[in-house]
Amino acid sequence: MEQSSASEEIRTRPKFFDRLKPSKISRSHVGKKAEARTFYEYREDETATIPRWIEHAQASLPGAKKVKFEGAAVQLYKVPDQTPNFANVAEYTASYIRLQSPFLRKELQPYLEKHDVIFQDEKADIHWPLSALFFERHHIQRLAQESKDNDTREHLELLCKVINNELGSTIDEAETLGEEGKITYDLLWTLFPAASLIISAAKPYHQGYRIHKTPKYVISSTKIPRYDRFSIDCQYIVFDGLQYGNLTPNFEIRRFSGKKSVKDLEVYPYTVDAAPETLFDRMSRRGERVLQYQDHHYMQSSASDTSKAESPYDEVVKNLWRSDAHGKAVIDTHAYVQTNSFERPKIEVLADYDSDEQGRLFNEWAKSVREADNSKTPSRRLTNEERAKNVDVVSRDASNCFIIHPELKGFSLLSKTWETFTVDSLSPLSSNTSAFDHLVLEPKKKNLLYTLVESHRNFVSLADDVIGGKGVKAMKANGPIIVAIAHSVLLGQGLRVLLSGPPGTGKTLTAEAIAEKVGCPLYSINAQDLGEGPAAISSSFAKIMENAAEWNALVLLDEADVYLKERSESRAEKNEIVTVFLRHLEYYRGILFLTTNLFSMIDQAIESRIHVHIEFSPLPPSARSIIWERFLARLPEESNKLAHKEMEQLGYWSLNGRQIKNALFMTLSWCRQNGKPVTFDGIEDIISMTCPRSSKSSDESKIINGITDGGQSQDNANSHLLDF
């Protein structure tokens, strides 16, 4: 019984979701009538991409009505709003607004053209979302209030009413979101007026951009068309080694739901920053600094040194094996382009170069250089006048410095590779003569090296002095060698210095000390940097020496034995390498220091081309003691428990400078890890493990008849760098 009543209830329950099954429609009639039917395309507006087909052609406006409607100052073209509503009443949205008023054209044309609104046949169409009217609404309102002409004022007031009717709710919503610092996807366009300045914080620095074209929503290429991306075409300014011009990246913001913080967008207006004026000034000053790097500049980069000391030993440990080239770079866009297969940015040159005859000639020359890039033809550097012209052109628009790219191409003297540096990470090199001051070398030879290197760096002024009859007396007072080198400078020849002696005696550090004293780049190379085989070595030498000569750098070819060794009949390929090196040595016009451990085996042709040769001998105990003392003096007092007498005893160990550094490095690393101070016994334990072949002796009298405790000849002057 209960089961029967339940079945009855199911049969009588209303079926809210009953669906009619589709009936089978007969198609037997299709195509049976002997008639032709015509259908006409109908588009809701001029921008519609999907047409509709209707049975009857649309009637055109009668002539009288057409004249009547054409007389309107503003025409609104609306399309049905597809958004569903409960009232089931069709609502319409403005597809575009046509401005026909000559009064509006006269007043608004300069403002509207910034937003890609063009007047044609005395008319201008502004398409939805009417962004030009949105962004210029305050100008339009001000012009309406200030206009003295009745007709103009009336037409402007009419347009203000249209803006209020069509965009009122949009304006209110955009202003509310602006107060919250948020935005919706549908109102993204309200953030980005044409030609406005925006920023990206995607990198560790802010990059400024100028909007190039009016941003727009883009339809995805799916079966169901949908505006799911907002596209922004921008500009920023870069230097291509010749001139400044624009690159035009594109940013796309994908559809998102709800509200989003404006600062979370990939790009956003700089005006939303907490202090926009400060940000604009800071980025503009940064751009002005970029303009100073059109030639080559020897700089210090802070980007390579971000570590912080956590213990008293950290700074000493870090500096023990730090190269003199650490953090140093030569910023040089011109050399980067020439060296890296002419990888020049494809810029759109700024328009202001053609404003005068000088600029037009500069433009023509730069264009010819770019065209020659394909043939890998080297070009000259910019003149002072051309660099000044670049600065002048960029500075004509106050916003240009805001959008200049802050990255510069430079050659790292540590990694010996081309790298990218931000202008904020660069600073001038501080003058440091401590290494040179601690160089123990006969004063005449020490001053000779410094004078020769310095004179080569200033060879232009030296040549002018000699040609004019000045300075000759001063040069002769310094001896015949100075005069000979001065003449080689005038003839465009290089300065070649050979440093020979056993390992660890200070040859490399002598070159570093000289370079640091004169303030020139030290370009250190070895066999690994030059490749293998005569052809590869020749190509590497050519590139290195060309850049080094232009930078007035001191080139240090360390452990150059393979290029200096005397030629023989049994070494055909190695002979060719020596010949290649000899040829480059002959024509190199810059400064070259060579180091070798095997001077006795040097080729005579190379020896004859050396201007200065200084021979190094093993360190005596007194010199080794001073090295230990100066290293340990860098430690805080509480971390260094050695007495002066103990430091003297450390000098008794038969170590070279490199071995002393290694032993001290290991000692400090152990003390840092275990939180212990540096002690004499601890250092000696480390020495016995790191240098098991070394011996300890206080007898300096072993240096007898020109033989040192390392078994090396002591003829020629000793020279050591005591501050390793």
Sequence and secondary structure as in RCSB ss.txt:
>XXXX:A:sequence
MEQSSASEEIRTRPKFFDRLKPSKISRSHVGKKAEARTFYEYREDETATIPRWIEHAQASLPGAKKVKFEGAAVQ
LYKVPDQTPNFANVAEYTASYIRLQSPFLRKELQPYLEKHDVIFQDEKADIHWPLSALFFERHHIQRLAQESKDN
DTREHLELLCKVINNELGSTIDEAETLGEEGKITYDLLWTLFPAASLIISAAKPYHQGYRIHKTPKYVISSTKIP
RYDRFSIDCQYIVFDGLQYGNLTPNFEIRRFSGKKSVKDLEVYPYTVDAAPETLFDRMSRRGERVLQYQDHHYMQ
SSASDTSKAESPYDEVVKNLWRSDAHGKAVIDTHAYVQTNSFERPKIEVLADYDSDEQGRLFNEWAKSVREADNS
KTPSRRLTNEERAKNVDVVSRDASNCFIIHPELKGFSLLSKTWETFTVDSLSPLSSNTSAFDHLVLEPKKKNLLY
TLVESHRNFVSLADDVIGGKGVKAMKANGPIIVAIAHSVLLGQGLRVLLSGPPGTGKTLTAEAIAEKVGCPLYSI
NAQDLGEGPAAISSSFAKIMENAAEWNALVLLDEADVYLKERSESRAEKNEIVTVFLRHLEYYRGILFLTTNLFS
MIDQAIESRIHVHIEFSPLPPSARSIIWERFLARLPEESNKLAHKEMEQLGYWSLNGRQIKNALFMTLSWCRQNG
KPVTFDGIEDIISMTCPRSSKSSDESKIINGITDGGQSQDNANSHLLDF
>XXXX:A:secstr
 HHHHHHHHHHHS  TT          TTTT SS     EEE SSTT SS EEESS      HHHHHHHHT SEE
EEEEE  S  TT    EEEEEEEE  HHHHHHHHHHHGGGT   BTTBEEEETT HHHHHTHHHHHHHHHH   H
HHHHHHHHHHHHHHHHHHHHHHHHHHHHHHTEEEGGGGGGG  TT EEEE SSSS EEEEE S  EEEE SSSS 
 EEEEEEEEEEEEE SS EEEE  EEEEE   SEEEGGGSSSEEGGGSSSHHHHHHHHHHHHHHHTT SS EEEE
ESTT      STTHHHHHHHS  TTTTEEEE HHHHHHHTTT     EE GGGGGSHHHHHHHHHHHHHHHHGGG
T       HHHHHHHHHHHHTSTTTGGGB  EEEEEETTTTEEEEEEGGGEE      HHHHTEES HHHHHHHH
HHHHHHHTHHHHHHHHHTT SHHHHHHT HHHHHHHHHHHTT  EEEEEE STTSSHHHHHHHHHHHHT  EEEE
 HHHH SSHHHHHHHHHHHHHHHHHTT EEEETT HHHHB   TT HHHHHHHHHHHHHHHH  SEEEEEES GG
GB HHHHTT SEEEE     HHHHHHHHHHHHTTS GGGB   HHHHHHHTTB   HHHHHHHHHHHHHHHHHHT
  B HHHHHHHHHHH TT  B   GGG BTTB TTS B  S   EES  
